[in-house]
Amino acid sequence: MKILGIDPGYAILGYGIVEMRESRFSLCDYGALTTAAGTALPDRLKSLYAALMEIIARHEPDAASVEELFFNSNAKTALLVGQARGAALLACVNSGLRIYEYTPLQIKQGLTGYGRADKTQMQAMVRTILHLDETPRPDDAADALAAAICHGHSAAYRARMEGFAK
């Protein structure tokens, strides 16, 4: 199964693609989509959407794992990130991907076993699981890879549970 992970943002949107075979992960691609400050929001959203559509077409993932927004005390920032998240969801659904959403707490729990893990612990687990020498940069890309890995673990767990239910 090939999984696209997305860490939403309107200035920087992180993405990561992993492939999971049995219980092993391998890295396919990762990076960050950026939009320039001062650019009109509709143009930023269009740029993010188009770039994600291209990434999805190139890699043909089977599923998308998108980080849910956490409560932000700055309402304006939360709304802008929410709109970028909407553009990412639209790119995924228009590409025929099943979308799975996880909170930051669920992603941390899924990778480290501890829902309050810090960024350093998360990045160390991404490096370990994907057998990387260095932490993916920027942080948004590492977060997107974490979301993809979290879904891989979750999907494997769901499949085992369905097997027990039969």
Residue frames relative to the residue before (quaternion, step in Angstrom):
aa qw qx qy qz dx dy dz
M 1.0000 0.0000 0.0000 0.0000 0.00 0.00 0.00
K 0.2070 -0.7563 0.6114 0.1066 3.55 -0.95 0.94
I 0.1075 -0.8227 0.5581 -0.0114 3.56 -0.74 1.14
L 0.2391 -0.7350 0.6219 0.1255 3.53 -1.01 0.97
G 0.1284 -0.7750 0.6153 0.0653 3.58 -0.80 1.02
I 0.0903 -0.8024 0.5896 0.0220 3.56 -1.02 0.84
D 0.1283 -0.7313 0.6672 0.0594 3.52 -1.03 0.99
P 0.2828 -0.8294 0.4542 0.1608 3.60 -0.05 1.29
G 0.2217 0.7280 -0.6343 0.1361 3.49 -1.25 0.64
Y 0.4095 -0.7185 0.4977 0.2616 3.59 -1.10 0.53
A 0.6680 0.4279 -0.3037 0.5276 3.62 1.18 -0.40
I 0.7735 0.0132 0.0191 0.6333 3.57 1.05 -0.88
L 0.0533 -0.7698 0.6361 0.0004 3.55 -0.77 1.10
G 0.2366 -0.7900 0.5513 0.1263 3.57 -0.56 1.14
Y 0.0227 -0.7769 0.6287 0.0262 3.55 -1.13 0.68
G 0.0124 0.7789 -0.6268 0.0144 3.51 -1.22 0.58
I 0.1262 -0.7846 0.6044 0.0565 3.54 -1.00 0.82
V 0.0207 -0.7829 0.6210 -0.0303 3.52 -0.85 1.09
E 0.2533 -0.7188 0.6178 0.1936 3.50 -1.27 0.42
M 0.1419 -0.7815 0.6048 0.0577 3.54 -0.96 0.93
R 0.0061 0.7601 -0.6486 0.0385 3.53 -0.83 1.09
E 0.7833 -0.0323 -0.0849 0.6150 3.50 -0.59 1.28
S 0.7387 -0.3679 0.2440 0.5094 3.65 -0.47 -1.00
R 0.5528 0.6077 -0.3846 0.4209 3.58 1.25 0.41
F 0.2420 -0.7714 0.5782 0.1098 3.52 -1.05 0.90
S 0.0277 -0.7588 0.6489 0.0486 3.53 -1.22 0.61
L 0.4887 -0.6736 0.4862 0.2666 3.52 -1.12 0.76
C 0.1906 -0.7692 0.6000 0.1097 3.56 -0.99 0.89
D 0.7652 -0.2134 0.2046 0.5719 3.57 0.83 -0.99
Y 0.0730 0.7739 -0.6290 -0.0005 3.55 -1.28 0.33
G 0.2025 0.7777 -0.5829 0.1200 3.53 -1.26 0.32
A 0.3849 -0.6869 0.5595 0.2586 3.51 -1.31 -0.31
L 0.2665 -0.7180 0.6234 0.1575 3.50 -1.09 0.85
T 0.0858 -0.8187 0.5674 0.0214 3.57 -0.73 1.00
T 0.1461 -0.7478 0.6396 0.1020 3.51 -1.26 0.56
A 0.5120 -0.6842 0.4415 0.2734 3.54 -1.04 0.81
A 0.5062 -0.6145 0.5162 0.3157 3.53 -1.06 0.83
G 0.7516 0.3658 -0.2812 0.4714 3.54 -1.05 0.76
T 0.5601 0.5630 -0.3933 0.4633 3.57 1.28 -0.22
A 0.5569 -0.6125 0.4403 0.3476 3.58 -1.00 0.80
L 0.5971 -0.6116 0.3856 0.3474 3.58 -0.97 0.88
P 0.6479 0.5103 -0.3581 0.4376 3.67 0.79 -0.78
D 0.6576 0.4974 -0.3129 0.4713 3.59 1.03 -0.75
R 0.6145 0.5315 -0.3442 0.4706 3.59 1.07 -0.68
L 0.6697 0.4986 -0.2973 0.4631 3.59 0.90 -0.93
K 0.6330 0.5276 -0.3257 0.4635 3.58 1.00 -0.82
S 0.6527 0.5198 -0.3054 0.4588 3.58 0.97 -0.87
L 0.6576 0.5024 -0.3063 0.4704 3.59 0.93 -0.90
Y 0.6475 0.5263 -0.3105 0.4553 3.57 0.94 -0.94
A 0.6858 0.4900 -0.2920 0.4520 3.60 0.79 -1.02
A 0.6680 0.4988 -0.3093 0.4575 3.59 0.92 -0.87
L 0.6530 0.4966 -0.3199 0.4740 3.60 0.98 -0.78
M 0.6160 0.5383 -0.3517 0.4551 3.60 0.98 -0.75
E 0.6560 0.5079 -0.3064 0.4666 3.59 1.00 -0.83
I 0.6504 0.5109 -0.3122 0.4674 3.59 0.96 -0.87
I 0.6561 0.5067 -0.3058 0.4683 3.58 0.95 -0.88
A 0.6594 0.5042 -0.3106 0.4630 3.60 0.93 -0.87
R 0.6702 0.5110 -0.2992 0.4473 3.60 0.99 -0.82
H 0.7999 0.3339 -0.1534 0.4746 3.59 0.86 -0.96
E 0.2032 -0.8277 0.4973 0.1622 3.60 1.23 -0.41
P 0.0620 0.8143 -0.5729 0.0690 3.61 0.58 1.09
D 0.4968 -0.6583 0.4900 0.2824 3.55 -1.29 0.44
A 0.8004 0.0533 0.0144 0.5969 3.58 1.13 -0.61
A 0.2601 -0.7355 0.6010 0.1738 3.53 -1.32 0.37
S 0.1468 -0.7552 0.6354 0.0656 3.53 -1.06 0.89
V 0.0430 -0.8288 0.5564 -0.0419 3.54 -0.44 1.26
E 0.4208 -0.6983 0.5190 0.2569 3.55 -0.88 0.97
E 0.3868 -0.6967 0.5571 0.2340 3.55 -0.96 0.93
L 0.5413 -0.6087 0.4670 0.3442 3.53 -1.21 0.50
F 0.2877 -0.7044 0.6159 0.2043 3.50 -1.14 0.68
F 0.6359 -0.5256 0.3813 0.4171 3.57 -1.18 0.41
N 0.1082 -0.7858 0.6082 0.0303 3.53 -0.87 1.01
S 0.4534 -0.7049 0.4708 0.2754 3.57 -0.81 0.94
N 0.6617 0.4349 -0.3031 0.5301 3.61 1.22 -0.35
A 0.3263 -0.7941 0.4831 0.1720 3.57 -0.17 1.32
K 0.6362 0.5375 -0.3421 0.4351 3.60 0.96 -0.79
T 0.6583 0.4971 -0.3061 0.4753 3.58 0.93 -0.89
A 0.6419 0.5290 -0.3235 0.4511 3.58 0.94 -0.87
L 0.6559 0.5047 -0.3130 0.4660 3.60 0.98 -0.81
L 0.6617 0.5042 -0.3112 0.4595 3.59 0.93 -0.84
V 0.6577 0.4853 -0.3090 0.4863 3.58 0.94 -0.86
G 0.6226 0.5495 -0.3312 0.4479 3.58 1.05 -0.76
Q 0.6523 0.4993 -0.3175 0.4737 3.57 1.03 -0.72
A 0.6339 0.5074 -0.3277 0.4830 3.58 1.03 -0.73
R 0.6165 0.5364 -0.3330 0.4705 3.56 1.07 -0.77
G 0.6343 0.5355 -0.3156 0.4598 3.58 1.03 -0.81
A 0.6384 0.5123 -0.3223 0.4755 3.58 1.00 -0.80
A 0.6484 0.5100 -0.3125 0.4710 3.59 1.03 -0.82
L 0.6481 0.5096 -0.3183 0.4679 3.59 0.94 -0.85
L 0.6441 0.5245 -0.3182 0.4570 3.58 0.98 -0.84
A 0.6350 0.5168 -0.3339 0.4672 3.60 0.96 -0.81
C 0.6650 0.5058 -0.3035 0.4582 3.58 0.96 -0.86
V 0.7049 0.4568 -0.2800 0.4648 3.58 0.78 -0.99
N 0.6539 0.5027 -0.3206 0.4658 3.62 1.02 -0.71
S 0.6654 0.4656 -0.2936 0.5043 3.58 1.26 -0.34
G 0.5495 -0.6553 0.3716 0.3613 3.57 1.29 0.10
L 0.4535 0.6936 -0.4551 0.3258 3.60 1.20 0.33
R 0.4035 -0.6270 0.5964 0.2973 3.53 -1.22 0.57
I 0.2329 -0.7911 0.5582 0.0907 3.52 -0.91 1.00
Y 0.0793 -0.7647 0.6393 0.0161 3.53 -0.98 0.97
E 0.1671 -0.8059 0.5654 0.0549 3.54 -0.88 0.96
Y 0.0542 -0.7961 0.6024 -0.0208 3.54 -0.97 0.97
T 0.4417 -0.6644 0.5331 0.2816 3.54 -1.09 0.74
P 0.6435 -0.4981 0.3844 0.4359 3.61 -1.17 0.31
L 0.6270 0.5412 -0.3348 0.4492 3.60 1.02 -0.75
Q 0.6609 0.5006 -0.3031 0.4698 3.60 0.96 -0.85
I 0.6424 0.5163 -0.3255 0.4634 3.59 1.00 -0.79
K 0.6539 0.5037 -0.3086 0.4727 3.58 0.93 -0.89
Q 0.6481 0.5172 -0.3057 0.4680 3.57 0.96 -0.89
G 0.6846 0.5122 -0.2763 0.4389 3.56 0.95 -0.93
L 0.7302 0.4177 -0.2399 0.4845 3.58 1.09 -0.62
T 0.8186 0.2596 -0.1062 0.5012 3.56 0.85 -0.96
G 0.4618 -0.6625 0.4630 0.3654 3.57 1.21 -0.43
Y 0.7249 0.3358 -0.2056 0.5652 3.57 1.32 0.01
G 0.3888 -0.7849 0.4462 0.1832 3.56 -0.49 1.25
R 0.7130 0.4021 -0.2536 0.5155 3.58 1.24 -0.25
A 0.2429 0.7923 -0.5228 0.2000 3.59 1.19 0.50
D 0.4031 -0.7053 0.5191 0.2656 3.56 -1.07 0.65
K 0.7403 -0.4405 0.2878 0.4185 3.54 -1.35 0.26
T 0.6327 0.5391 -0.3338 0.4446 3.61 1.00 -0.77
Q 0.6530 0.5006 -0.3107 0.4760 3.60 0.97 -0.84
M 0.6434 0.5229 -0.3206 0.4580 3.58 0.96 -0.85
Q 0.6832 0.4904 -0.2906 0.4564 3.56 0.85 -0.96
A 0.6198 0.5363 -0.3381 0.4625 3.58 1.05 -0.71
M 0.6663 0.4911 -0.3040 0.4718 3.59 0.98 -0.80
V 0.6132 0.5270 -0.3515 0.4719 3.61 1.00 -0.73
R 0.6508 0.5126 -0.3096 0.4668 3.60 0.92 -0.91
T 0.6819 0.4985 -0.2869 0.4520 3.58 0.88 -0.99
I 0.6944 0.4914 -0.2830 0.4430 3.58 0.76 -1.03
L 0.7594 0.3641 -0.1942 0.5030 3.58 1.01 -0.84
H 0.4047 -0.7450 0.4491 0.2820 3.60 1.32 0.14
L 0.3346 0.7476 -0.4956 0.2890 3.56 0.88 1.02
D 0.4739 -0.6654 0.5001 0.2875 3.57 -1.15 0.61
E 0.7963 0.1700 -0.0691 0.5764 3.57 1.11 -0.70
T 0.5657 -0.5793 0.4666 0.3559 3.52 -1.29 0.42
P 0.4814 -0.6543 0.4908 0.3150 3.61 -0.87 0.86
R 0.1308 -0.7790 0.6113 0.0484 3.54 -1.04 0.85
P 0.5410 -0.1759 -0.8224 0.0005 1.58 -2.06 1.35
D 0.7525 -0.3791 0.2769 0.4619 3.58 -1.32 0.04
D 0.6065 0.5767 -0.3546 0.4169 3.59 1.05 -0.74
A 0.6443 0.5071 -0.3186 0.4756 3.60 1.05 -0.71
A 0.6368 0.5107 -0.3223 0.4795 3.59 1.00 -0.81
D 0.6429 0.5141 -0.3196 0.4694 3.61 1.02 -0.78
A 0.6427 0.5150 -0.3220 0.4670 3.58 1.03 -0.75
L 0.6333 0.5104 -0.3276 0.4808 3.59 1.02 -0.77
A 0.6197 0.5360 -0.3380 0.4631 3.59 1.05 -0.75
A 0.6418 0.5166 -0.3246 0.4647 3.60 0.98 -0.80
A 0.6532 0.5094 -0.3141 0.4638 3.59 0.98 -0.83
I 0.6570 0.4986 -0.3074 0.4746 3.60 0.93 -0.87
C 0.6112 0.5540 -0.3421 0.4500 3.58 0.99 -0.83
H 0.6751 0.4759 -0.3093 0.4713 3.59 0.89 -0.86
G 0.6120 0.5523 -0.3563 0.4398 3.58 0.99 -0.72
H 0.6600 0.4880 -0.3015 0.4852 3.57 0.94 -0.87
S 0.6691 0.5135 -0.2931 0.4502 3.57 0.92 -0.93
A 0.6599 0.5051 -0.3072 0.4637 3.58 0.94 -0.87
A 0.6408 0.5164 -0.3220 0.4680 3.59 1.00 -0.81
Y 0.6419 0.5189 -0.3147 0.4687 3.58 1.00 -0.83
R 0.6540 0.5118 -0.3139 0.4602 3.59 0.92 -0.91
A 0.6499 0.5222 -0.3169 0.4521 3.58 0.97 -0.83
R 0.6443 0.5104 -0.3214 0.4703 3.59 1.01 -0.79
M 0.6596 0.5134 -0.3059 0.4558 3.57 0.96 -0.89
E 0.6385 0.5153 -0.3289 0.4677 3.58 1.01 -0.75
G 0.6302 0.5349 -0.3211 0.4621 3.56 1.11 -0.73
F 0.6522 0.5005 -0.3103 0.4774 3.59 1.07 -0.70
A 0.6597 0.5371 -0.3097 0.4248 3.57 1.04 -0.73
K 0.6236 0.5677 -0.3397 0.4164 3.60 1.17 -0.41
